[in-house]
Amino acid sequence: ALGALVEALGDADAGVRVAALDSVRSTAVVVDRDLKLANRILQRLEDPDANVRRSAVGALGMLPKDDADIVYSLLHKIEYGSEETRRAAIQALPNLVTPGSESAIKVAMLGLRDSEASVREASIQECKGGSVAPMGHARAVSALLQHVQHAYPATRQAALAALPHICPAKQDPHMSAVPAIVVCLSDTDWAVRREAAKCAGMLGDRLEERMMQALNGLLEDEEAHVAEAAKKALQQLV
C-alpha cells in the first residue's frame, strides 16, 4: 500500500498528492526506516501548492525521529530551498527531531538566521511551542544568546523574540540573559531595541541597575514603538 502511495506523491494533480500524503499520515503507525518514502515526502516540502506542503509536514510524523539521514535532508532544504520550502521544513521540526537534541537546536538557529521574515517567524513559533527545547535547556539558551549578538539585526531581533520561550525568568547566574539584553537595549536598530525591551519585561530583574537605567533611557527613544515597549517593560518589573 505504501508503494502505491509513494507513486501518488508525484501525481500531476495537487489534490491527489494531498490525498496520498494524508493517507500516509492516517496510517497512525510510525513506519520503519524507509529512506525512499522519507525522501519522497521531503520532496513535497518543495511543492508549489501550499496544501501539499502542509500535508507533507504532517506526513513526516510517520517517520522515525532523529534519523541522521532524514535530518540531513531537512537541513539541506532549509539551507537551499525556496522561502516556502524553508518555512515548511522548519514547521516539520517537531515531527522529525526530539526537543533539546542538537539537531532540533541546529534547525531552529538556522531558521533564525534566515533572510526571510516568514522563515524566522516559523523558527520563533517552534521555540514557543516547545519543539526546539524544554524551558531552561542550557544548550538552547546558550545558542540563543549567541544569536542575540549576531551581526544581522533581523537575527538579533528574532533571537530576542524566541528567548523568553526557552530561557526561564529565574535564571542560573551562569546563563543569565540579562547582560545580553542590556546590550541590545542600546542597539543601533530600533526593532532590536523594541524586542530587547519586551524581553527585559519578561526576563529582567528590577534589581539590575543597568537594565533599569537603559529602559528608563528608552522612554525618550525617537521611535514610539521602542518607547512604548520600554514603558510596558518597566511596568512589568515594578
TORPA-4810 file (N, C-alpha, C, O; in nm, 3 decimals):
<nodes>
NODE_1_0.084_-0.121_0.000_0.000_0.000_0.000_0.087_0.125_0.000_0.056_0.222_-0.069_A
NODE_2_0.195_0.122_0.078_0.283_0.237_0.082_0.349_0.262_-0.053_0.375_0.376_-0.091_L
NODE_3_0.377_0.153_-0.126_0.437_0.167_-0.258_0.348_0.245_-0.351_0.396_0.330_-0.427_G
NODE_4_0.217_0.218_-0.347_0.122_0.289_-0.432_0.113_0.436_-0.391_0.102_0.525_-0.476_A
NODE_5_0.119_0.460_-0.262_0.112_0.597_-0.213_0.235_0.677_-0.254_0.225_0.794_-0.288_L
NODE_6_0.351_0.613_-0.250_0.475_0.679_-0.292_0.464_0.726_-0.436_0.505_0.837_-0.469_V
NODE_7_0.409_0.641_-0.522_0.391_0.679_-0.662_0.294_0.795_-0.675_0.313_0.883_-0.759_E
NODE_8_0.190_0.795_-0.592_0.088_0.901_-0.600_0.142_1.035_-0.556_0.086_1.139_-0.590_A
NODE_9_0.252_1.035_-0.480_0.309_1.162_-0.434_0.363_1.246_-0.550_0.380_1.367_-0.537_L
NODE_10_0.388_1.181_-0.662_0.438_1.253_-0.778_0.331_1.283_-0.881_0.362_1.327_-0.992_G
NODE_11_0.205_1.261_-0.846_0.095_1.286_-0.940_0.087_1.432_-0.980_0.122_1.521_-0.902_D
NODE_12_0.042_1.456_-1.103_0.032_1.593_-1.154_-0.077_1.673_-1.085_-0.073_1.796_-1.085_A
NODE_13_-0.173_1.605_-1.026_-0.286_1.671_-0.959_-0.251_1.695_-0.812_-0.221_1.601_-0.739_D
NODE_14_-0.255_1.822_-0.770_-0.222_1.855_-0.631_-0.316_1.787_-0.533_-0.275_1.750_-0.423_A
NODE_15_-0.442_1.771_-0.572_-0.538_1.705_-0.485_-0.501_1.560_-0.458_-0.519_1.510_-0.347_G
NODE_16_-0.448_1.494_-0.559_-0.403_1.355_-0.542_-0.282_1.349_-0.450_-0.271_1.260_-0.366_V
NODE_17_-0.191_1.445_-0.466_-0.072_1.448_-0.381_-0.110_1.470_-0.235_-0.055_1.408_-0.145_R
NODE_18_-0.207_1.560_-0.213_-0.255_1.585_-0.077_-0.318_1.459_-0.019_-0.291_1.423_0.096_V
NODE_19_-0.402_1.392_-0.099_-0.469_1.271_-0.052_-0.369_1.162_-0.018_-0.386_1.090_0.081_A
NODE_20_-0.266_1.148_-0.099_-0.164_1.046_-0.074_-0.090_1.075_0.056_-0.066_0.985_0.136_A
NODE_21_-0.053_1.201_0.076_0.018_1.239_0.199_-0.070_1.219_0.321_-0.024_1.172_0.425_L
NODE_22_-0.197_1.256_0.309_-0.290_1.239_0.421_-0.314_1.091_0.452_-0.336_1.054_0.567_D
NODE_23_-0.309_1.008_0.348_-0.325_0.863_0.369_-0.206_0.806_0.445_-0.221_0.721_0.533_S
NODE_24_-0.086_0.855_0.411_0.034_0.812_0.484_0.021_0.851_0.632_0.050_0.773_0.722_V
NODE_25_-0.024_0.973_0.652_-0.038_1.024_0.789_-0.144_0.946_0.867_-0.125_0.918_0.986_R
NODE_26_-0.252_0.910_0.803_-0.365_0.846_0.872_-0.340_0.699_0.906_-0.422_0.636_0.973_S
NODE_27_-0.227_0.644_0.860_-0.199_0.505_0.897_-0.175_0.493_1.047_-0.189_0.384_1.104_T
NODE_28_-0.138_0.606_1.112_-0.122_0.613_1.258_-0.018_0.515_1.311_-0.019_0.479_1.429_A
NODE_29_0.073_0.472_1.224_0.181_0.384_1.265_0.312_0.441_1.213_0.323_0.473_1.095_V
NODE_30_0.409_0.454_1.299_0.541_0.503_1.254_0.606_0.394_1.171_0.625_0.281_1.217_V
NODE_31_0.638_0.428_1.048_0.692_0.327_0.957_0.838_0.300_0.990_0.906_0.382_1.051_V
NODE_32_0.885_0.182_0.948_1.027_0.150_0.965_1.110_0.246_0.880_1.058_0.318_0.794_D
NODE_33_1.239_0.246_0.905_1.328_0.337_0.832_1.319_0.307_0.682_1.366_0.203_0.635_R
NODE_34_1.259_0.399_0.610_1.237_0.383_0.466_1.280_0.514_0.400_1.201_0.608_0.391_D
NODE_35_1.405_0.520_0.355_1.458_0.644_0.302_1.391_0.685_0.172_1.383_0.803_0.140_L
NODE_36_1.344_0.586_0.095_1.273_0.621_-0.029_1.146_0.698_0.004_1.117_0.802_-0.055_K
NODE_37_1.069_0.645_0.099_0.946_0.713_0.140_0.979_0.849_0.202_0.914_0.949_0.172_L
NODE_38_1.082_0.851_0.288_1.120_0.976_0.353_1.157_1.083_0.251_1.112_1.197_0.261_A
NODE_39_1.236_1.046_0.154_1.279_1.143_0.053_1.164_1.192_-0.033_1.161_1.309_-0.073_N
NODE_40_1.070_1.102_-0.063_0.955_1.144_-0.145_0.866_1.242_-0.067_0.814_1.337_-0.124_R
NODE_41_0.850_1.217_0.063_0.770_1.311_0.143_0.844_1.444_0.157_0.784_1.551_0.144_I
NODE_42_0.975_1.436_0.184_1.054_1.558_0.198_1.052_1.641_0.069_1.055_1.764_0.074_L
NODE_43_1.047_1.574_-0.045_1.040_1.645_-0.172_0.914_1.731_-0.181_0.914_1.836_-0.246_Q
NODE_44_0.808_1.685_-0.116_0.681_1.759_-0.121_0.687_1.888_-0.040_0.598_1.972_-0.051_R
NODE_45_0.790_1.904_0.042_0.809_2.034_0.109_0.843_2.142_0.008_0.830_2.261_0.036_L
NODE_46_0.887_2.100_-0.111_0.921_2.192_-0.219_0.803_2.212_-0.314_0.816_2.283_-0.414_E
NODE_47_0.690_2.149_-0.284_0.575_2.155_-0.374_0.526_2.299_-0.392_0.524_2.375_-0.295_D
NODE_48_0.486_2.337_-0.513_0.435_2.473_-0.535_0.299_2.497_-0.469_0.258_2.612_-0.452_P
NODE_49_0.229_2.389_-0.432_0.097_2.401_-0.371_0.110_2.403_-0.218_0.166_2.311_-0.159_D
NODE_50_0.056_2.508_-0.154_0.067_2.523_-0.008_0.000_2.409_0.066_0.048_2.366_0.172_A
NODE_51_-0.113_2.357_0.013_-0.183_2.248_0.080_-0.100_2.120_0.079_-0.103_2.042_0.175_N
NODE_52_-0.027_2.099_-0.028_0.060_1.980_-0.037_0.174_1.994_0.065_0.206_1.898_0.135_V
NODE_53_0.234_2.113_0.072_0.343_2.133_0.169_0.292_2.110_0.311_0.361_2.051_0.394_R
NODE_54_0.171_2.158_0.339_0.113_2.142_0.473_0.090_1.994_0.504_0.118_1.948_0.615_R
NODE_55_0.040_1.920_0.407_0.017_1.777_0.428_0.148_1.701_0.443_0.156_1.603_0.517_S
NODE_56_0.251_1.747_0.371_0.383_1.682_0.382_0.438_1.696_0.523_0.497_1.602_0.576_A
NODE_57_0.421_1.814_0.583_0.467_1.836_0.721_0.403_1.734_0.814_0.470_1.677_0.899_V
NODE_58_0.272_1.711_0.797_0.202_1.614_0.881_0.248_1.472_0.856_0.265_1.394_0.950_G
NODE_59_0.268_1.438_0.729_0.308_1.302_0.694_0.446_1.267_0.747_0.476_1.150_0.771_A
NODE_60_0.531_1.366_0.765_0.666_1.340_0.817_0.662_1.284_0.959_0.760_1.226_1.006_L
NODE_61_0.550_1.301_1.026_0.535_1.246_1.159_0.530_1.094_1.161_0.540_1.033_1.267_G
NODE_62_0.516_1.032_1.045_0.513_0.886_1.037_0.653_0.827_1.026_0.669_0.705_1.025_M
NODE_63_0.753_0.913_1.018_0.891_0.865_1.006_0.957_0.860_1.143_0.916_0.932_1.234_L
NODE_64_1.057_0.777_1.161_1.127_0.770_1.290_1.199_0.901_1.320_1.254_0.965_1.229_P
NODE_65_1.199_0.941_1.446_1.263_1.066_1.484_1.415_1.051_1.495_1.467_0.942_1.518_K
NODE_66_1.482_1.164_1.477_1.627_1.174_1.498_1.709_1.084_1.405_1.819_1.043_1.440_D
NODE_67_1.656_1.055_1.287_1.731_0.978_1.188_1.830_1.074_1.120_1.790_1.175_1.063_D
NODE_68_1.957_1.042_1.127_2.061_1.133_1.078_2.044_1.168_0.931_2.063_1.283_0.893_A
NODE_69_2.008_1.071_0.848_1.994_1.096_0.704_1.875_1.187_0.676_1.883_1.276_0.591_D
NODE_70_1.765_1.164_0.747_1.645_1.246_0.726_1.670_1.388_0.775_1.629_1.484_0.709_I
NODE_71_1.735_1.402_0.890_1.767_1.536_0.943_1.861_1.609_0.847_1.846_1.729_0.826_V
NODE_72_1.956_1.537_0.789_2.048_1.599_0.692_1.969_1.654_0.573_1.996_1.765_0.526_Y
NODE_73_1.873_1.578_0.525_1.791_1.624_0.412_1.708_1.745_0.450_1.690_1.837_0.370_S
NODE_74_1.658_1.746_0.574_1.579_1.860_0.622_1.667_1.985_0.626_1.624_2.092_0.583_L
NODE_75_1.786_1.972_0.679_1.879_2.086_0.686_1.914_2.138_0.547_1.926_2.258_0.526_L
NODE_76_1.930_2.047_0.453_1.963_2.085_0.315_1.851_2.171_0.257_1.878_2.268_0.186_H
NODE_77_1.727_2.136_0.287_1.614_2.212_0.233_1.605_2.349_0.299_1.566_2.447_0.235_K
NODE_78_1.642_2.358_0.426_1.641_2.488_0.494_1.751_2.578_0.440_1.734_2.699_0.433_I
NODE_79_1.862_2.520_0.401_1.973_2.600_0.351_1.956_2.641_0.205_1.998_2.750_0.166_E
NODE_80_1.894_2.553_0.125_1.894_2.577_-0.020_1.756_2.585_-0.084_1.746_2.614_-0.203_Y
NODE_81_1.650_2.561_-0.008_1.516_2.563_-0.066_1.463_2.704_-0.084_1.526_2.802_-0.043_G
NODE_82_1.346_2.714_-0.146_1.278_2.843_-0.160_1.229_2.889_-0.023_1.235_2.813_0.073_S
NODE_83_1.180_3.010_-0.015_1.128_3.060_0.112_1.018_2.969_0.165_1.015_2.937_0.284_E
NODE_84_0.927_2.928_0.077_0.815_2.843_0.119_0.864_2.707_0.168_0.812_2.652_0.265_E
NODE_85_0.965_2.653_0.100_1.021_2.524_0.139_1.092_2.535_0.273_1.078_2.448_0.359_T
NODE_86_1.168_2.642_0.291_1.241_2.662_0.418_1.143_2.674_0.534_1.165_2.617_0.642_R
NODE_87_1.036_2.747_0.513_0.935_2.764_0.618_0.869_2.630_0.652_0.852_2.597_0.770_R
NODE_88_0.833_2.553_0.550_0.771_2.423_0.573_0.866_2.328_0.645_0.824_2.251_0.731_A
NODE_89_0.995_2.334_0.610_1.094_2.247_0.674_1.107_2.279_0.822_1.120_2.189_0.905_A
NODE_90_1.104_2.408_0.855_1.109_2.448_0.996_0.985_2.396_1.069_0.994_2.349_1.182_I
NODE_91_0.871_2.406_1.004_0.746_2.361_1.067_0.742_2.210_1.086_0.664_2.160_1.167_Q
NODE_92_0.825_2.137_1.012_0.832_1.992_1.026_0.916_1.948_1.145_0.921_1.830_1.178_A
NODE_93_0.982_2.044_1.208_1.076_2.015_1.317_1.020_1.921_1.424_1.086_1.822_1.457_L
NODE_94_0.901_1.947_1.481_0.853_1.859_1.589_0.825_1.717_1.545_0.818_1.626_1.628_P
NODE_95_0.807_1.695_1.415_0.778_1.560_1.365_0.904_1.478_1.341_0.895_1.356_1.325_N
NODE_96_1.021_1.542_1.340_1.141_1.471_1.298_1.253_1.466_1.402_1.342_1.381_1.393_L
NODE_97_1.249_1.554_1.500_1.358_1.556_1.598_1.303_1.570_1.740_1.192_1.618_1.760_V
NODE_98_1.382_1.527_1.835_1.344_1.535_1.976_1.382_1.671_2.032_1.494_1.717_2.010_T
NODE_99_1.290_1.738_2.104_1.323_1.867_2.164_1.447_1.858_2.253_1.461_1.765_2.333_P
NODE_100_1.535_1.955_2.237_1.657_1.957_2.316_1.774_1.887_2.250_1.887_1.897_2.297_G
NODE_101_1.749_1.815_2.140_1.858_1.749_2.070_1.940_1.851_1.992_1.894_1.961_1.964_S
NODE_102_2.062_1.814_1.960_2.149_1.904_1.882_2.084_1.938_1.748_2.096_2.050_1.699_E
NODE_103_2.016_1.839_1.689_1.952_1.863_1.559_1.840_1.965_1.570_1.827_2.052_1.484_S
NODE_104_1.759_1.955_1.675_1.648_2.049_1.693_1.701_2.191_1.709_1.647_2.285_1.649_A
NODE_105_1.806_2.207_1.788_1.863_2.340_1.812_1.928_2.393_1.684_1.915_2.512_1.652_I
NODE_106_1.996_2.306_1.611_2.063_2.348_1.488_1.962_2.396_1.385_1.982_2.499_1.320_K
NODE_107_1.852_2.322_1.369_1.747_2.360_1.274_1.688_2.495_1.312_1.670_2.582_1.227_V
NODE_108_1.657_2.512_1.441_1.596_2.636_1.487_1.688_2.756_1.466_1.643_2.862_1.421_A
NODE_109_1.815_2.741_1.497_1.908_2.852_1.481_1.928_2.887_1.334_1.944_3.004_1.298_M
NODE_110_1.925_2.786_1.250_1.936_2.810_1.106_1.818_2.894_1.060_1.833_2.984_0.977_L
NODE_111_1.701_2.863_1.113_1.582_2.941_1.080_1.591_3.085_1.128_1.547_3.176_1.058_G
NODE_112_1.648_3.106_1.245_1.661_3.241_1.299_1.758_3.326_1.216_1.750_3.448_1.216_L
NODE_113_1.849_3.260_1.146_1.946_3.333_1.064_1.896_3.355_0.921_1.966_3.414_0.839_R
NODE_114_1.776_3.310_0.892_1.724_3.319_0.754_1.703_3.464_0.713_1.678_3.552_0.796_D
NODE_115_1.714_3.487_0.583_1.699_3.623_0.530_1.553_3.666_0.520_1.524_3.785_0.504_S
NODE_116_1.461_3.569_0.528_1.318_3.600_0.513_1.247_3.599_0.647_1.266_3.509_0.729_E
NODE_117_1.163_3.701_0.670_1.093_3.715_0.797_1.001_3.598_0.826_0.987_3.557_0.942_A
NODE_118_0.937_3.542_0.723_0.842_3.432_0.746_0.911_3.307_0.797_0.854_3.232_0.876_S
NODE_119_1.034_3.285_0.754_1.111_3.168_0.800_1.159_3.191_0.943_1.152_3.101_1.026_V
NODE_120_1.206_3.312_0.970_1.248_3.343_1.107_1.129_3.330_1.203_1.143_3.279_1.314_R
NODE_121_1.013_3.376_1.160_0.893_3.367_1.244_0.854_3.222_1.269_0.811_3.187_1.379_E
NODE_122_0.869_3.138_1.168_0.840_2.995_1.186_0.930_2.935_1.292_0.886_2.853_1.373_A
NODE_123_1.056_2.974_1.293_1.151_2.925_1.392_1.115_2.974_1.532_1.125_2.900_1.629_S
NODE_124_1.073_3.101_1.541_1.030_3.156_1.670_0.911_3.077_1.723_0.904_3.045_1.842_I
NODE_125_0.817_3.045_1.635_0.698_2.971_1.677_0.732_2.831_1.726_0.669_2.781_1.818_Q
NODE_126_0.832_2.768_1.664_0.873_2.635_1.711_0.939_2.645_1.848_0.922_2.556_1.932_E
NODE_127_1.014_2.752_1.872_1.069_2.775_2.007_0.955_2.795_2.107_0.959_2.742_2.218_C
NODE_128_0.857_2.870_2.066_0.743_2.899_2.153_0.663_2.773_2.184_0.612_2.756_2.295_K
NODE_129_0.652_2.684_2.084_0.573_2.563_2.101_0.643_2.451_2.176_0.582_2.348_2.206_G
NODE_130_0.771_2.469_2.206_0.843_2.368_2.283_0.908_2.258_2.201_0.961_2.163_2.258_G
NODE_131_0.903_2.270_2.069_0.961_2.164_1.986_1.111_2.180_1.965_1.177_2.090_1.913_S
NODE_132_1.167_2.294_2.005_1.312_2.314_1.993_1.383_2.261_2.118_1.480_2.186_2.108_V
NODE_133_1.334_2.301_2.234_1.396_2.259_2.360_1.301_2.292_2.475_1.222_2.386_2.465_A
NODE_134_1.309_2.217_2.583_1.228_2.250_2.700_1.279_2.376_2.768_1.394_2.415_2.749_P
NODE_135_1.195_2.439_2.847_1.233_2.560_2.919_1.356_2.535_3.006_1.363_2.437_3.080_M
NODE_136_1.452_2.625_2.995_1.572_2.616_3.076_1.681_2.527_3.021_1.781_2.503_3.088_G
NODE_137_1.664_2.477_2.898_1.764_2.390_2.838_1.892_2.471_2.813_1.892_2.564_2.733_H
NODE_138_2.000_2.436_2.882_2.122_2.517_2.882_2.181_2.535_2.743_2.221_2.646_2.708_A
NODE_139_2.186_2.429_2.663_2.247_2.439_2.530_2.164_2.531_2.440_2.220_2.609_2.363_R
NODE_140_2.031_2.521_2.448_1.945_2.605_2.365_1.954_2.751_2.408_1.957_2.840_2.324_A
NODE_141_1.957_2.776_2.539_1.970_2.912_2.588_2.102_2.972_2.540_2.105_3.087_2.495_V
NODE_142_2.209_2.896_2.550_2.340_2.943_2.505_2.339_2.976_2.356_2.394_3.078_2.315_S
NODE_143_2.275_2.891_2.275_2.269_2.916_2.131_2.191_3.043_2.101_2.230_3.121_2.014_A
NODE_144_2.081_3.065_2.172_2.002_3.186_2.150_2.080_3.311_2.190_2.075_3.412_2.121_L
NODE_145_2.152_3.302_2.301_2.230_3.418_2.345_2.340_3.452_2.245_2.374_3.569_2.228_L
NODE_146_2.396_3.351_2.180_2.494_3.377_2.075_2.428_3.450_1.958_2.488_3.540_1.899_Q
NODE_147_2.305_3.411_1.925_2.236_3.474_1.813_2.183_3.613_1.847_2.160_3.694_1.758_H
NODE_148_2.165_3.641_1.975_2.129_3.776_2.017_2.240_3.874_1.982_2.216_3.994_1.969_V
NODE_149_2.362_3.822_1.968_2.477_3.906_1.932_2.515_3.894_1.785_2.622_3.938_1.745_Q
NODE_150_2.428_3.836_1.704_2.457_3.813_1.563_2.475_3.945_1.488_2.419_4.048_1.526_H
NODE_151_2.553_3.940_1.380_2.580_4.062_1.302_2.455_4.112_1.228_2.444_4.231_1.198_A
NODE_152_2.361_4.022_1.198_2.242_4.056_1.121_2.132_4.104_1.217_2.087_4.025_1.300_Y
NODE_153_2.088_4.230_1.207_1.989_4.283_1.302_1.860_4.198_1.311_1.806_4.179_1.420_P
NODE_154_1.812_4.149_1.198_1.689_4.071_1.200_1.705_3.941_1.278_1.610_3.892_1.339_A
NODE_155_1.826_3.885_1.277_1.853_3.765_1.356_1.858_3.798_1.504_1.808_3.722_1.587_T
NODE_156_1.918_3.912_1.538_1.918_3.954_1.679_1.776_3.971_1.729_1.742_3.927_1.839_R
NODE_157_1.693_4.034_1.648_1.554_4.056_1.685_1.481_3.923_1.704_1.408_3.905_1.801_Q
NODE_158_1.501_3.830_1.610_1.433_3.701_1.616_1.478_3.621_1.738_1.397_3.557_1.804_A
NODE_159_1.608_3.624_1.768_1.660_3.551_1.884_1.602_3.607_2.013_1.570_3.531_2.105_A
NODE_160_1.589_3.739_2.021_1.529_3.800_2.139_1.382_3.761_2.153_1.333_3.741_2.264_L
NODE_161_1.312_3.750_2.040_1.172_3.711_2.043_1.155_3.567_2.091_1.057_3.533_2.157_A
NODE_162_1.253_3.482_2.057_1.245_3.341_2.095_1.293_3.316_2.238_1.251_3.220_2.302_A
NODE_163_1.379_3.403_2.287_1.447_3.381_2.416_1.352_3.355_2.534_1.378_3.262_2.610_L
NODE_164_1.245_3.432_2.553_1.159_3.409_2.670_1.089_3.274_2.670_1.039_3.230_2.774_P
NODE_165_1.083_3.209_2.555_1.014_3.080_2.546_1.105_2.962_2.582_1.059_2.849_2.592_H
NODE_166_1.234_2.990_2.600_1.329_2.884_2.637_1.408_2.921_2.763_1.444_2.834_2.842_I
NODE_167_1.435_3.049_2.779_1.511_3.095_2.895_1.414_3.127_3.009_1.325_3.210_2.990_C
NODE_168_1.427_3.066_3.125_1.335_3.091_3.236_1.354_3.230_3.295_1.462_3.289_3.285_P
NODE_169_1.247_3.282_3.356_1.255_3.415_3.417_1.355_3.416_3.532_1.429_3.513_3.549_A
NODE_170_1.357_3.309_3.610_1.455_3.297_3.718_1.570_3.214_3.664_1.560_3.092_3.648_K
NODE_171_1.681_3.282_3.636_1.789_3.219_3.562_1.908_3.185_3.649_1.937_3.252_3.749_Q
NODE_172_1.977_3.080_3.609_2.106_3.047_3.669_2.203_3.160_3.635_2.210_3.200_3.519_D
NODE_173_2.276_3.212_3.732_2.369_3.323_3.704_2.467_3.294_3.590_2.514_3.386_3.524_P
NODE_174_2.497_3.165_3.568_2.593_3.129_3.464_2.534_3.137_3.323_2.608_3.140_3.224_H
NODE_175_2.401_3.141_3.313_2.342_3.152_3.179_2.235_3.261_3.179_2.134_3.250_3.110_M
NODE_176_2.259_3.366_3.256_2.165_3.477_3.262_2.160_3.551_3.128_2.262_3.574_3.064_S
NODE_177_2.037_3.586_3.089_2.019_3.658_2.964_2.030_3.809_2.983_2.037_3.883_2.885_A
NODE_178_2.031_3.853_3.107_2.027_3.997_3.137_2.140_4.076_3.070_2.111_4.177_3.006_V
NODE_179_2.267_4.035_3.080_2.373_4.115_3.016_2.352_4.132_2.866_2.374_4.241_2.812_P
NODE_180_2.310_4.026_2.798_2.288_4.036_2.653_2.170_4.127_2.622_2.173_4.201_2.523_A
NODE_181_2.067_4.121_2.703_1.950_4.207_2.682_1.988_4.353_2.701_1.946_4.440_2.624_I
NODE_182_2.068_4.380_2.803_2.111_4.518_2.830_2.186_4.575_2.710_2.164_4.690_2.672_V
NODE_183_2.274_4.496_2.650_2.348_4.541_2.532_2.251_4.574_2.418_2.267_4.675_2.350_V
NODE_184_2.151_4.488_2.399_2.056_4.508_2.288_1.963_4.627_2.311_1.906_4.679_2.215_C
NODE_185_1.948_4.670_2.435_1.864_4.787_2.462_1.924_4.914_2.402_1.855_5.015_2.387_L
NODE_186_2.051_4.909_2.367_2.115_5.025_2.303_2.156_4.994_2.159_2.242_5.061_2.102_S
NODE_187_2.093_4.893_2.102_2.124_4.853_1.964_2.097_4.968_1.866_2.009_5.051_1.890_D
NODE_188_2.171_4.971_1.758_2.151_5.076_1.657_2.022_5.055_1.577_1.972_5.148_1.515_T
NODE_189_1.968_4.932_1.579_1.845_4.901_1.506_1.726_4.913_1.602_1.722_4.849_1.706_D
NODE_190_1.629_4.997_1.564_1.518_5.023_1.657_1.434_4.899_1.683_1.381_4.882_1.793_W
NODE_191_1.419_4.811_1.582_1.340_4.689_1.601_1.405_4.597_1.704_1.336_4.527_1.778_A
NODE_192_1.538_4.596_1.707_1.611_4.517_1.807_1.590_4.578_1.945_1.569_4.505_2.043_V
NODE_193_1.596_4.711_1.954_1.575_4.777_2.084_1.435_4.746_2.137_1.417_4.719_2.256_R
NODE_194_1.337_4.750_2.048_1.199_4.721_2.090_1.187_4.578_2.141_1.126_4.554_2.245_R
NODE_195_1.245_4.483_2.067_1.236_4.343_2.108_1.311_4.320_2.238_1.269_4.240_2.322_E
NODE_196_1.423_4.389_2.256_1.501_4.378_2.379_1.421_4.431_2.498_1.427_4.374_2.607_A
NODE_197_1.347_4.539_2.476_1.264_4.593_2.583_1.154_4.494_2.622_1.126_4.475_2.740_A
NODE_198_1.093_4.432_2.523_0.991_4.331_2.551_1.051_4.216_2.630_0.993_4.167_2.727_K
NODE_199_1.169_4.174_2.588_1.240_4.064_2.653_1.275_4.101_2.797_1.265_4.018_2.888_C
NODE_200_1.316_4.226_2.817_1.352_4.272_2.952_1.232_4.264_3.045_1.245_4.228_3.161_A
NODE_201_1.115_4.298_2.993_0.995_4.292_3.075_0.962_4.152_3.121_0.906_4.133_3.229_G
NODE_202_0.997_4.052_3.039_0.965_3.913_3.073_1.076_3.844_3.151_1.049_3.759_3.236_M
NODE_203_1.202_3.881_3.122_1.314_3.808_3.182_1.401_3.894_3.274_1.491_3.842_3.340_L
NODE_204_1.375_4.022_3.279_1.461_4.112_3.353_1.446_4.104_3.504_1.360_4.033_3.557_G
NODE_205_1.530_4.179_3.570_1.533_4.184_3.715_1.535_4.331_3.755_1.625_4.406_3.717_D
NODE_206_1.434_4.373_3.831_1.426_4.516_3.868_1.544_4.559_3.955_1.570_4.678_3.972_R
NODE_207_1.616_4.461_4.009_1.734_4.493_4.089_1.858_4.512_4.002_1.964_4.552_4.051_L
NODE_208_1.844_4.484_3.872_1.956_4.502_3.780_1.959_4.649_3.736_1.882_4.692_3.651_E
NODE_209_2.049_4.724_3.797_2.053_4.869_3.779_2.076_4.909_3.633_2.011_5.001_3.583_E
NODE_210_2.167_4.840_3.565_2.196_4.876_3.425_2.072_4.859_3.337_2.047_4.940_3.249_R
NODE_211_1.996_4.754_3.362_1.878_4.730_3.282_1.773_4.838_3.307_1.712_4.889_3.213_M
NODE_212_1.751_4.872_3.432_1.651_4.973_3.465_1.690_5.110_3.408_1.604_5.184_3.360_M
NODE_213_1.819_5.142_3.413_1.865_5.269_3.356_1.844_5.271_3.205_1.800_5.372_3.149_Q
NODE_214_1.876_5.158_3.140_1.861_5.151_2.994_1.714_5.163_2.954_1.681_5.232_2.857_A
NODE_215_1.626_5.097_3.028_1.483_5.104_2.998_1.429_5.245_3.019_1.350_5.294_2.938_L
NODE_216_1.471_5.309_3.126_1.427_5.446_3.151_1.476_5.539_3.040_1.405_5.631_3.000_N
NODE_217_1.597_5.514_2.991_1.650_5.594_2.881_1.569_5.577_2.753_1.556_5.670_2.674_G
NODE_218_1.514_5.458_2.733_1.437_5.431_2.611_1.299_5.497_2.613_1.231_5.501_2.510_L
NODE_219_1.257_5.548_2.727_1.128_5.618_2.733_1.129_5.741_2.644_1.024_5.792_2.603_L
NODE_220_1.250_5.789_2.614_1.265_5.906_2.526_1.315_5.868_2.388_1.362_5.953_2.312_E
NODE_221_1.305_5.739_2.354_1.354_5.693_2.224_1.278_5.762_2.110_1.158_5.789_2.121_D
NODE_222_1.350_5.790_2.002_1.288_5.858_1.887_1.182_5.773_1.819_1.095_5.826_1.749_E
NODE_223_1.188_5.641_1.839_1.087_5.552_1.782_0.980_5.526_1.888_1.008_5.474_1.995_E
NODE_224_0.856_5.563_1.855_0.747_5.549_1.951_0.726_5.405_1.995_0.692_5.380_2.111_A
NODE_225_0.746_5.308_1.904_0.726_5.167_1.938_0.827_5.122_2.044_0.794_5.041_2.131_H
NODE_226_0.947_5.175_2.037_1.051_5.141_2.136_1.014_5.199_2.272_1.022_5.131_2.374_V
NODE_227_0.975_5.326_2.272_0.939_5.392_2.397_0.821_5.322_2.465_0.819_5.307_2.587_A
NODE_228_0.724_5.280_2.385_0.608_5.211_2.440_0.646_5.076_2.498_0.596_5.038_2.603_E
NODE_229_0.735_5.003_2.431_0.781_4.873_2.481_0.859_4.891_2.611_0.846_4.809_2.702_A
NODE_230_0.940_4.996_2.620_1.016_5.023_2.742_0.923_5.057_2.858_0.943_5.011_2.970_A
NODE_231_0.822_5.136_2.830_0.724_5.172_2.933_0.654_5.048_2.987_0.637_5.033_3.108_K
NODE_232_0.613_4.961_2.898_0.545_4.838_2.938_0.637_4.749_3.019_0.595_4.688_3.118_K
NODE_233_0.764_4.740_2.977_0.861_4.656_3.048_0.882_4.707_3.190_0.889_4.627_3.284_A
NODE_234_0.893_4.837_3.208_0.912_4.895_3.341_0.791_4.867_3.430_0.806_4.842_3.550_L
NODE_235_0.673_4.870_3.371_0.552_4.837_3.448_0.553_4.691_3.492_0.509_4.658_3.602_Q
NODE_236_0.605_4.604_3.405_0.612_4.462_3.440_0.713_4.436_3.551_0.697_4.342_3.629_Q
NODE_237_0.817_4.518_3.557_0.924_4.496_3.652_0.903_4.562_3.788_0.981_4.541_3.881_L
NODE_238_0.799_4.641_3.798_0.771_4.710_3.925_0.732_4.608_4.032_0.705_4.644_4.146_V
</nodes>
